[in-house]
Amino acid sequence: MSPLSTLKRRSLRTNDQKPQKRSKLSMSTTSPMSPNPSKPPITLNSPPNPLKSRTRAALNLIYANSLSSTQFTQQYIPTSSQRFTAKDGHSTYACTFKRTQDVTPEEKEACFQIIRETSRRDYEANAEQGWDDERKRGEMGEEGMKFLLVKKEEPNKQDEDSSQILGFTSFTLEMDPDNQIPQLYVYEIHLLPSARSLGLGRHLMSLNEVIARELELEKVMLTVFTCNTKAEGLYRRLGYGVDEQSPKERVMRSGKVVRPKYLILSKALS
């Protein structure tokens, strides 16, 4: 299976697109609020208010981004989802959540090497800026970045942290800079060859959606190279479609349809 590679849309910006400043929800001036504030009962005379729902989700983002790794895990990641049994019914994997500041240098380096091994060629062939080690390392350490790390459970091993990372997904919880929609944006999702075709990619995407739903976010977004047909196929089977912000296909004078080098996909969670 080819790598389930995604990359942030801003790193793929074409020359005719102007940089857009991503909106940030300040945590320094806003106190953490309950992720599930009490809601008045909805009646036929009181239809749901989209604006109120969006405001509540925005407050949820502030709260969630203020939590420690342990607190976030306890509140948003079901215990049953922290362990995954592969399709063979024998191999078991642990899925551990960590904020970027809690990922150890060894773990972060392992994640970087997985991206480099599985996706460097795709970046070089399709991304405007190509591949750059330092730029990718910097992106992985950006404020607000969150990780779900996949490691194979080894009963006889005392120190789980020393187990090899076989894959991961990283994401942010943010307001879309274009339309101020609260969303979970998947930056990366990668698996080593030994961890593919086991259902782990689907499981990680499911976990991303569980987190987004718990926070009452409106959608999950990601970017995928169109050359990565297996990854695109998986996302489409999971219900993802081309987002309105995605580059469009071009029709040549000959009638030939040319697909863009990457797509922005999204899934509404309403």
NORLINFEN-V953290 format. One line per field, one symbol per residue. burial: 1 if it has 16 or more other ideal C-beta (glycine too) atoms within 10 Angstrom, else 0. A space follows every 50 residues. Layout:
# NORLINFEN-V953290
burial=???
This chain:
# NORLINFEN-V953290
burial=01111111101100000000000010000000001000000000000000 00010111111111101010011001100000010100000010111111 00100011011001100111011001100010000100110001111111 11000000000010111111111111000011111111111100110101 10111011101101111111111110110011011000010010011000 00000000011111111010
